[in-house]
Amino acid sequence: MNTSDVLVIGAGLAGLPTALACAQAGWHVTLVDENPAPPALPVDSLDQRCTAIGSASVQLLQRWGLWDAIKANAQRIQQVHVAQQGYLGSLRLRAEECGVAALGYVIENRQWVVALAELAAQHPNITFVRGETVVSISETDAEYLAVSLESGESLSTRLLIGTDGVNSCVRAQAGVSQNHVDYDQSGLMCSVAVSKPHNGVAFERFTPDGPLAFLPRPGNVMSLVWCMSPDAAEVINQASDEEILQRLQAEFGQRLGALTELGPRTVVPLIRFEATAQTGRRTALLGNANRLLHPVAGQGFNLALRDIAGLLDEMGWRTGNKSADPGSDEILARFVERRTGDQREVVWLTDALARTFRGRASLPAHVRSLGLLTLDKATPLRHAFARRTMGYTG
Ligand SMILES: Cc1cc2nc3c(=O)[nH]c(=O)nc-3n(C[C@H](O)[C@H](O)[C@H](O)COP(=O)(O)OP(=O)(O)OC[C@H]3O[C@@H](n4cnc5c(N)ncnc54)[C@H](O)[C@@H]3O)c2cc1C
């Protein structure tokens, strides 16, 4: 039987840094993913899903020795521009006034997975099992959990970490349910080629139908998340690329010049869900297995990285005094206690943004506009907001 200190199920955005950081500290890690191979890198530069990470997340990746493997394909965010379509109020956050080289970076999801999967496959403390999933979890004794894989192989671990995404089998096997909030919105995601350089500016526009975010990517390319009602998303997804580009240009204006080409599109329903418990017996849920947020503030993965850091720190990662039993009840209880405040705050903020800036009938537009204006003019408030956006807590 394969016995490890830490068993990570799911080698995606959250699972790979979790496994690598644990291995870096000297724990023996088994990493399992249902995909038989890492994703193929796209040939078309417009065929990419992206994620924005704040500078606090970059510091975590540096701490775990992973940033060098990722930074070559990451785009700096030098400025964030938030505005409400058709109203005066706007907010600008600039890296230099916040005293950082970049407010954050935009990473390309598949590049991230490919780069970190390569590191994991080579790491002497990681056994990487591909093309497998969990079929059952049981307690063998007080110190270990037994995990059976689909192939019949049995694994034994002190700490089981579920980073296996929204439909987590670890969460299901641990008997943990979820709470759902349906925002009655869908997100259209794709990349858009633009004629003017973006200069590292990320844009968030609050339109009457919902938020529209443009994240800068390497080259003259932006990554779009456009939130709207499910009916509107269905209609727009039936339209031709040319029609969508025209509509988008009308919504966004000319700041990026002409919007010239659209990459492959995906439409996803926007919901929030949270696992009713983030830990169980020798088990922790991280990333989407634990919580999925509305993408309006780009906080989901940043929060997940801070959760990973919180768990690692309770396991003794930072002090160098790593626990011989990383899955003990005490460590897991301390992890929950440590992380709950930040998690609640981010969920509240994201929820408030998703609801406040949605639709014509919610908070009057001029009040929202005034809020943005006030935030832009009041330096301490803007700096506090910037720190939160970059992922710094406290
Ligand atoms: C439209 C949109 C935009 C977003 N933008 C941002 C942003 O800008 N900034 C930000 O911070 N966050 C953002 N997020 C959130 C971010 O995408 C998530 O936090 C992130 O994808 C979580 O990654 P994960 O590793 O938990 O899940 P996933 O990336 O889904 O990885 C799950 C992994 O588990 C594997 N797996 C699944 N099931 C099994 C199984 N049964 N057995 C074994 N392996 C399994 C899969 O193969 C995969 O490798 C956004 C989300 C959305 C929807």
PDBQT file of the ligand as one rigid body, heavy atoms in Angstrom, charges set to zero:
ROOT
HETATM    1  C1  LIG A 401     -15.321  33.053 -15.002  1.00  0.00    +0.000 C 
HETATM    2  C2  LIG A 401     -14.352  32.908 -13.868  1.00  0.00    +0.000 A 
HETATM    3  C3  LIG A 401     -13.302  33.804 -13.752  1.00  0.00    +0.000 A 
HETATM    4  C4  LIG A 401     -12.440  33.730 -12.643  1.00  0.00    +0.000 A 
HETATM    5  N1  LIG A 401     -11.443  34.641 -12.523  1.00  0.00    +0.000 NA
HETATM    6  C5  LIG A 401     -10.685  34.647 -11.407  1.00  0.00    +0.000 A 
HETATM    7  C6  LIG A 401      -9.672  35.638 -11.223  1.00  0.00    +0.000 A 
HETATM    8  O1  LIG A 401      -9.436  36.475 -12.083  1.00  0.00    +0.000 OA
HETATM    9  N2  LIG A 401      -8.958  35.616 -10.049  1.00  0.00    +0.000 N 
HETATM   10  C7  LIG A 401      -9.178  34.680  -9.071  1.00  0.00    +0.000 A 
HETATM   11  O2  LIG A 401      -8.532  34.744  -8.019  1.00  0.00    +0.000 OA
HETATM   12  N3  LIG A 401     -10.092  33.694  -9.258  1.00  0.00    +0.000 NA
HETATM   13  C8  LIG A 401     -10.847  33.646 -10.389  1.00  0.00    +0.000 A 
HETATM   14  N4  LIG A 401     -11.749  32.652 -10.579  1.00  0.00    +0.000 N 
HETATM   15  C9  LIG A 401     -11.754  31.507  -9.635  1.00  0.00    +0.000 C 
HETATM   16  C10 LIG A 401     -10.745  30.427 -10.079  1.00  0.00    +0.000 C 
HETATM   17  O3  LIG A 401     -11.049  30.043 -11.395  1.00  0.00    +0.000 OA
HETATM   18  C11 LIG A 401     -10.816  29.206  -9.145  1.00  0.00    +0.000 C 
HETATM   19  O4  LIG A 401     -10.498  29.640  -7.834  1.00  0.00    +0.000 OA
HETATM   20  C12 LIG A 401      -9.834  28.131  -9.564  1.00  0.00    +0.000 C 
HETATM   21  O5  LIG A 401     -10.147  27.631 -10.833  1.00  0.00    +0.000 OA
HETATM   22  C13 LIG A 401      -9.870  26.970  -8.556  1.00  0.00    +0.000 C 
HETATM   23  O6  LIG A 401      -9.023  25.944  -8.998  1.00  0.00    +0.000 OA
HETATM   24  P1  LIG A 401      -9.137  24.462  -8.420  1.00  0.00    +0.000 P 
HETATM   25  O7  LIG A 401      -7.785  23.866  -8.575  1.00  0.00    +0.000 OA
HETATM   26  O8  LIG A 401      -9.787  24.456  -7.105  1.00  0.00    +0.000 OA
HETATM   27  O9  LIG A 401     -10.162  23.739  -9.406  1.00  0.00    +0.000 OA
HETATM   28  P2  LIG A 401      -9.905  23.238 -10.879  1.00  0.00    +0.000 P 
HETATM   29  O10 LIG A 401      -9.029  24.178 -11.616  1.00  0.00    +0.000 OA
HETATM   30  O11 LIG A 401     -11.248  22.912 -11.432  1.00  0.00    +0.000 OA
HETATM   31  O12 LIG A 401      -9.055  21.880 -10.720  1.00  0.00    +0.000 OA
HETATM   32  C14 LIG A 401      -9.619  20.683 -10.298  1.00  0.00    +0.000 C 
HETATM   33  C15 LIG A 401      -8.646  19.561 -10.646  1.00  0.00    +0.000 C 
HETATM   34  O13 LIG A 401      -9.139  18.356 -10.071  1.00  0.00    +0.000 OA
HETATM   35  C16 LIG A 401      -9.172  17.324 -11.033  1.00  0.00    +0.000 C 
HETATM   36  N5  LIG A 401     -10.298  16.466 -10.672  1.00  0.00    +0.000 N 
HETATM   37  C17 LIG A 401     -11.616  16.772 -10.745  1.00  0.00    +0.000 A 
HETATM   38  N6  LIG A 401     -12.349  15.752 -10.294  1.00  0.00    +0.000 NA
HETATM   39  C18 LIG A 401     -11.487  14.780  -9.922  1.00  0.00    +0.000 A 
HETATM   40  C19 LIG A 401     -11.645  13.499  -9.383  1.00  0.00    +0.000 A 
HETATM   41  N7  LIG A 401     -12.864  13.001  -9.138  1.00  0.00    +0.000 N 
HETATM   42  N8  LIG A 401     -10.546  12.743  -9.113  1.00  0.00    +0.000 NA
HETATM   43  C20 LIG A 401      -9.305  13.253  -9.376  1.00  0.00    +0.000 A 
HETATM   44  N9  LIG A 401      -9.093  14.470  -9.897  1.00  0.00    +0.000 NA
HETATM   45  C21 LIG A 401     -10.176  15.225 -10.166  1.00  0.00    +0.000 A 
HETATM   46  C22 LIG A 401      -9.331  18.028 -12.382  1.00  0.00    +0.000 C 
HETATM   47  O14 LIG A 401      -8.818  17.225 -13.436  1.00  0.00    +0.000 OA
HETATM   48  C23 LIG A 401      -8.516  19.307 -12.148  1.00  0.00    +0.000 C 
HETATM   49  O15 LIG A 401      -7.155  19.084 -12.474  1.00  0.00    +0.000 OA
HETATM   50  C24 LIG A 401     -12.625  32.703 -11.662  1.00  0.00    +0.000 A 
HETATM   51  C25 LIG A 401     -13.657  31.792 -11.808  1.00  0.00    +0.000 A 
HETATM   52  C26 LIG A 401     -14.529  31.894 -12.884  1.00  0.00    +0.000 A 
HETATM   53  C27 LIG A 401     -15.673  30.915 -12.994  1.00  0.00    +0.000 C 
ENDROOT
TORSDOF 0
